[in-house]
């Protein structure tokens, strides 16, 4: 059985955490990592730097964002030494569409005897907007106050560049605009990962 690093990814508020927690509950011997766990550290960086807390700001992009991803991936690779499945819940907004990044990541995983699986959460932007309102999180304040501006920067298209024809688990779609769609796709995921159950 090949080890797998799983990215559960999509734009914010599509339902990554819902899917991740359900998978972490249903699959055995899986390590679950959520990049949001690093937010308290990031908030402290904003505070120490005297910057307004805004995860859409230039300061965040320059001084924090990439380091969050570096740390969560370092934790994931450490966990892969001891577990067959390691799942990271994070947007990976730029990374998943960067073919060179993905190529390098897959090469590093191959050295560890592992493969990459990306679960892309497909959700209508209108549904994401309502979910942001409902969850009432300070990480979404700027997005909600500047919704049209924010939406223009978000790519909801399926990252087909991740699909490997020799690996059915390379890119898996999870439609999450309705509970019915989500339940149907979850059953399909569990069938693909039945050997890890």
Residue, then its C-alpha position, 0 to 999 in steps of 0.5 A: x500500500x502506497x503512502x499518500x499525502x492528501x491535500x483537501x483544497x479549494x477556495x475558502x468556505x467551500x467545505x474543506x474542513x467539513x470533508x477533512x474532519x469526516x475523512x479523518x473520522x472514517x479512515x483509520x491511521x490517518x494524520x490530520x493537519x489543518x493550516x488554520x491551526x497556525x493562525x494564532x501564530x500568524x496573529x501574533x506576527x501581525x501584532x508584533x509588527x503593528x499591522x492590522x490583522x488582515x489575511x488578504x493584505x500585502x503584509x500577510x502575502x509577503x511576511x506570513x503566507x508562504x511560511x505557513x505552507x512551509x511549516x504545514x508541509x514540514x509537519x506532513x512529511x514528518x508524519x509520513x514517516x510514521x503513517x500511511x495517510x497524511x491529510x492537509x486541510x489548506x487552500x494551496x491557492x497558488x501551489x496547486x496550479x503551479x506545475x513546477x511546484x507540483x512536480x517538485x512535490x511529487x518527486x519529494x514524495x516519491x523519495x519518501x515512498x508516497x504519492x500526492x492526492x488532491x481533493x478539490x472541493x467544488x462549491x458554488x461561489x454564492x454558497x461560499x459567500x453564505x457560509x462565510x457569513x454564517x461562520x462569522x470568522x474574523x479571517x473573512x472580515x475583509x473578504x465579506x466587506x469587499x466581496x466583489x473585489x475578493x471574488x475577482x481574485x479567486x479561481x474556482x476552476x477545477x485544477x485539471x493539471x493535477x490529474x494523473x491518468x495512471x493514478x485515479x486518486x491524483x485528483x478527486x472532486x467533492x461536490x459540496x454545494x448541497x448535502x446530497x451531492x456531498x454524500x454521493x461524492x463522499x461514498x465514491x471517495x471511501x470506495x477509492x480509499x477502501x484499502x486504507x480503511 
